[in-house]
Amino acid sequence: MKHPFSATVWREGNWFVSQCLGVDVASQGETEDEALTNLREALELHFELPVTTHPPVVRQNEVEVGAA
């Protein structure tokens, strides 16, 4: 599923920085196009579902509540 995102691009020294306005994700590149391509890849990775290599361990924890 594709979803549109707005981005800004500006120059910092020798690099172009691209930042997504809807999600706190940014990237950079040597050109504006490269910065936007790298931002697209960073957004895809940001929204990629995590894959576990080991099943998570669920543990119980007890806490005193209302102790005086």
C-alpha positions as CSV (number, residue, x, y, z in Angstrom):
1,M,0.0,0.0,0.0
2,K,1.4,3.4,-0.9
3,H,0.9,6.5,1.2
4,P,1.9,10.0,0.3
5,F,4.3,12.0,2.6
6,S,5.4,15.6,2.3
7,A,9.0,16.4,2.7
8,T,11.3,19.4,2.8
9,V,14.8,19.5,1.4
10,W,17.6,22.0,2.2
11,R,21.3,22.2,1.8
12,E,23.7,21.9,4.7
13,G,27.3,22.3,3.6
14,N,28.0,19.7,0.9
15,W,24.9,17.7,1.7
16,F,21.2,18.0,0.9
17,V,19.0,17.0,3.9
18,S,15.4,15.7,3.4
19,Q,12.9,15.5,6.2
20,C,9.5,14.0,6.2
21,L,6.9,16.5,7.7
22,G,4.4,13.9,8.9
23,V,6.8,11.4,10.5
24,D,10.1,12.2,12.4
25,V,12.3,10.6,9.7
26,A,15.1,12.4,7.8
27,S,17.9,11.4,5.5
28,Q,20.6,13.1,3.3
29,G,22.4,12.8,0.0
30,E,24.8,14.5,-2.3
31,T,22.0,15.8,-4.5
32,E,18.3,16.7,-3.8
33,D,17.2,13.6,-5.8
34,E,19.5,11.3,-3.8
35,A,18.3,12.9,-0.5
36,L,14.7,12.2,-1.5
37,T,15.5,8.7,-2.6
38,N,17.3,8.0,0.7
39,L,14.3,9.5,2.6
40,R,11.9,7.2,0.7
41,E,14.1,4.2,1.7
42,A,14.3,5.4,5.3
43,L,10.5,5.7,5.5
44,E,10.0,2.2,4.1
45,L,12.3,0.8,6.8
46,H,10.6,2.9,9.4
47,F,7.2,1.3,8.6
48,E,8.5,-2.2,8.0
49,L,7.1,-4.7,10.5
50,P,9.7,-6.1,12.9
51,V,10.8,-9.7,12.4
52,T,12.0,-11.5,15.5
53,T,14.7,-14.1,15.4
54,H,13.8,-15.4,18.8
55,P,10.4,-15.5,20.4
56,P,9.9,-12.8,23.1
57,V,10.1,-13.8,26.7
58,V,7.1,-12.6,28.8
59,R,7.8,-12.1,32.5
60,Q,5.5,-11.2,35.4
61,N,6.5,-8.4,37.7
62,E,5.0,-7.5,41.1
63,V,4.9,-3.9,42.4
64,E,3.6,-2.6,45.8
65,V,0.7,-0.2,45.1
66,G,-0.6,2.2,47.7
67,A,2.0,1.2,50.3
68,A,2.5,3.7,53.1
